[in-house]
Amino acid sequence: MELIEQGEGRFYIAGDGKDLAEITYRLEEATGTLVIDHTYVSEDLRGQGAGEKLVRAVVDKAREENLKIVPVCSYAAHQFKKHEEYSDVLSGDGNRS
């Protein structure tokens, strides 16, 4: 698996001169939350856990910076439902239903 790199408002996996997977987020300054708004995984990496690793990278960032996460992206929301251990960084605005 390729290394996860961090850019402005995103984590990504690059290879062959292009992005193979990425997750984007923005910081809502007023609420101190990270809003995950997009996840993409190329066909080359599908089924290898790349998306889950990208979500985990944002979770780790939130923990390090004492922030909460609002998973707007449907994939990220699914990961929060699947991984109860992420509940410590789930914002009260997050939808776990």
Rosetta blueprint (number, residue, H / E / L):
1 M L
2 E L
3 L L
4 I E
5 E E
6 Q E
7 G E
8 E L
9 G L
10 R E
11 F E
12 Y E
13 I E
14 A E
15 G E
16 D L
17 G L
18 K E
19 D E
20 L E
21 A E
22 E E
23 I E
24 T E
25 Y E
26 R E
27 L E
28 E E
29 E L
30 A L
31 T L
32 G L
33 T E
34 L E
35 V E
36 I E
37 D E
38 H E
39 T E
40 Y E
41 V E
42 S L
43 E L
44 D L
45 L L
46 R L
47 G L
48 Q L
49 G L
50 A H
51 G H
52 E H
53 K H
54 L H
55 V H
56 R H
57 A H
58 V H
59 V H
60 D H
61 K H
62 A H
63 R H
64 E H
65 E L
66 N L
67 L L
68 K E
69 I E
70 V E
71 P E
72 V L
73 C L
74 S H
75 Y H
76 A H
77 A H
78 H H
79 Q H
80 F H
81 K H
82 K H
83 H L
84 E H
85 E H
86 Y H
87 S H
88 D H
89 V H
90 L E
91 S L
92 G L
93 D L
94 G L
95 N L
96 R L
97 S L
